[in-house]
Amino acid sequence: MEIDRIIASGDSFTEGAKNVINITSVETWPARLGNKLNVPWVNLAEGGSSNYDIALQPIQHIKDKPSNKPLFIFGFTVDHRITYFDYDLGKIKSFYTILPEEIDAVFKNSNEIKKKLNLDITLGLKNNVNFVGMCDIEKVNKDDDDPLLDGFLWQTINAINVAMNYKNLYKDAEVLWGFIHAEDTARDIRIRTCPFTNTQYKINWPHMDNCFNQYMDNFNPVQGLSDKEKNWAKKDDCHPDVVGIQKYADFFANVISKI
């Protein structure tokens, strides 16, 4: 793959969790990758971003025209985050979790959160959607009920399609997308579990040819590269430390060399 600029988007696992491990932007994996390949780089990631927000980060933040052959890398995250427009800030933002049990555990006044976002935080969990026909879904256990995905998966599917559209927006652009942050770092990124029936199903995401997880063992999320506590930012924080960050940069350099 011939590129002359790296444009990285993602959540805290791309941003570098700088508030946790006290590093600067030049020490994040997009910077290390750019330096290794001797090309300019920009890191647009923001902690807590939803997948749809991640897909929109280049549009929101790139003010100048990208170079002739930019490489867009989208490091996607867990599905249960939502994108909303913050009228106070005048821009798109993300809420880092939409799961009621997580909101109630972290925030003393979760009703105020719900009011601010102007939504029912259980909407995506209550209104399951049958995605058969929208993408290729296969039940892992053939005896289970028909596969159902919670509504948040639709946001991730849309985010992948939006990310791939940068190839149309910018001439000669290349796009890599995939999952870095995950709830289960040992699980194939194509495996999901219905929250109501616990049915496991395999989903073939759109544009799999551009998915960097295919270069991981068993399609695992990239977070698995730093999934030992010795590569955690802290004992109770699984963000990668500087050694883990370097592993991410080396991984992407290897992927680029193979394309």
HUTA-V320350 format. One record per residue. N is the residue number from 1. PHI is phi as a letter, one per 40 degrees, with the letter a starting at -180 (NA if undefined). Layout:
n = (N,N)
phi = (PHI,PHI)
This chain:
n = (1,2,3,4,5,6,7,8,9,10,11,12,13,14,15,16,17,18,19,20,21,22,23,24,25,26,27,28,29,30,31,32,33,34,35,36,37,38,39,40,41,42,43,44,45,46,47,48,49,50,51,52,53,54,55,56,57,58,59,60,61,62,63,64,65,66,67,68,69,70,71,72,73,74,75,76,77,78,79,80,81,82,83,84,85,86,87,88,89,90,91,92,93,94,95,96,97,98,99,100,101,102,103,104,105,106,107,108,109,110,111,112,113,114,115,116,117,118,119,120,121,122,123,124,125,126,127,128,129,130,131,132,133,134,135,136,137,138,139,140,141,142,143,144,145,146,147,148,149,150,151,152,153,154,155,156,157,158,159,160,161,162,163,164,165,166,167,168,169,170,171,172,173,174,175,176,177,178,179,180,181,182,183,184,185,186,187,188,189,190,191,192,193,194,195,196,197,198,199,200,201,202,203,204,205,206,207,208,209,210,211,212,213,214,215,216,217,218,219,220,221,222,223,224,225,226,227,228,229,230,231,232,233,234,235,236,237,238,239,240,241,242,243,244,245,246,247,248,249,250,251,252,253,254,255,256,257,258,259)
phi = (NA,b,b,b,a,b,b,b,b,i,b,c,c,b,c,h,f,c,c,c,b,f,b,b,d,c,b,c,c,c,c,c,c,c,c,c,c,g,b,c,a,a,b,c,c,a,d,g,c,c,c,c,c,d,c,c,d,c,c,c,b,c,c,c,c,d,c,c,b,c,b,c,b,b,c,c,b,c,c,c,b,b,b,a,c,c,c,c,c,g,a,c,b,b,b,c,a,b,c,d,c,c,c,c,c,c,b,c,b,c,c,c,c,c,c,c,c,f,a,c,c,c,d,c,c,c,c,c,b,c,c,c,h,c,a,c,b,b,c,c,b,c,c,c,c,d,c,b,b,c,d,c,c,c,c,c,c,c,c,c,c,c,d,c,c,c,c,c,c,b,c,g,c,b,b,b,b,i,b,b,c,a,c,b,c,c,c,d,c,c,c,b,b,c,c,c,b,g,c,c,a,b,b,c,d,c,f,c,c,b,c,c,c,c,c,c,c,f,f,c,c,c,d,c,c,b,c,b,d,c,b,c,c,a,c,b,b,c,c,c,c,c,c,c,d,c,c,c,c,c,c,c,c,c,c,c,c,c,c)
